[in-house]
């Protein structure tokens, strides 16, 4: 995997924790979905109150988070298209090539036609069962 992939993974983990922290720090009295439980519709869906610094920072971090997620997805998809051969696969192919060279030739009589089976008269009869 590339260095960029691992840098983005570290950045992704950092952004996850930082975004969680930002959401937890925010004031929950600003309305939003929590306002649907007990507030009127005018106060729940109004634009009252300017966005604070933490809200603006949360938006910026969320946008960066999604950009990093999409970049990681693209890198992973591109790496899946170019499948590299592992060391185990290389060793298996080399071992198979060695074994193919070491197989001894079959004897000439191996593929000879099968001789005719002896006639039934030539075969001794089985002893009769005693009662």
N, C-alpha and C positions, 0 to 999 in steps of 0.2 A: 504494500500500500504506500501511497505517496506521502510525503511530508505534509502537504497541504491538507490531506484527509485527516491526519492526526491533529494538526493545529485546529482544524474546524471542529473536531470532536471535543477537544479541550475547551474551545470557545463555547460550544453548545452546552456543555455541562455547566460552565460558569454562568451563561445566560439563563439556564434553567433555575439555578439557585437565586440569582439576582432578581429575576422576574417574579419568582415566588415571594421573595422578601419585599419587593416593591408593592405587590398586591396586598400582602398582609399589613404593611405599614399604612396604607391609605385609610382615610376616614370613611366609615361605612354610612354616614348620615347624608351622603350626597344624593340620595335617591336611587336611581338605577333599578335593578330588579328587586332589591330589598324593599323598595317603596311600594311595590305592588301589594304587599301584605296588609298594610294599615294606612297608607297615605292615599290621598285623593289622586285622581288621574292627572290633574293639573300640576301638582307638585312632583309627581313621579316622572312625568315626561317633559317637564319644563327645562329650559336652558339656564335656569337660575344658578348663579355662582360661576365664577371664572375658573378655568382649569388651573390647578395648582402646579407647582414645579414637579411634584412627584407624579402627577397624572401625565404631564407631558413627557417626563422621563420614561414612564411605563409604556407609553405609546411608542417611543423611539426604540426602546429595548425590545418590545414585541415585534416591531418591524424587522429589526436586525435578527431576532430569533428566527423568524420565518424565512428570511433570506438565507441564513446558515442552514436551516433544515432543507430547503430546496437545493442548495449547493451540495450538501451531503448526499441527497438523493440522486442528483445528476452524476456525481463522482462514482457512487456505488453502481448505478446503472451502466455507466461506461466501463467499469472494471468487470462487471458480469459479462459484457459482450466479448471482452478480450480475456479469455480464460487461460491462465498460465498453467503449464504442466508442472505438477508438484514433483518433489524429489522421489517420492514413493512411486509415482507413475513412470518416471524415467528409469528407476532401478528395475521395475517390473518389466519394462520393454527390453532393457539390456539383458536381463536374465532370460527372457523368452528367446531372444536372438541367440544367446549362447547355447541354450538347450536345443534349439533347432539345428545347430551345427553339429551337436554331439550325438544325434540320433543315429544309431547304426542302421545299415541297410538291411532289409528283410531278406531271408534266405530265398534262393530261387525256387525251392519246392513249396514255398508258402502258398503261392497262388495256383498250385497244380490242381487239376481236377480231382474230385473225390472219387475213390475207387468204389466200384459197385458193392453194395451190401451183400453179404453172403446169403444164399438162398435159405428158405425156411427149413429145407430138408437137412442142411448142413449143421443147423443149430441143434444141440442136444435138447431133448424134451425135459421139462421141469419135473422133478419127482412129484408123484401124486401125494396128496395130503393124507395122512393116516387118521382114521376116525377113532 
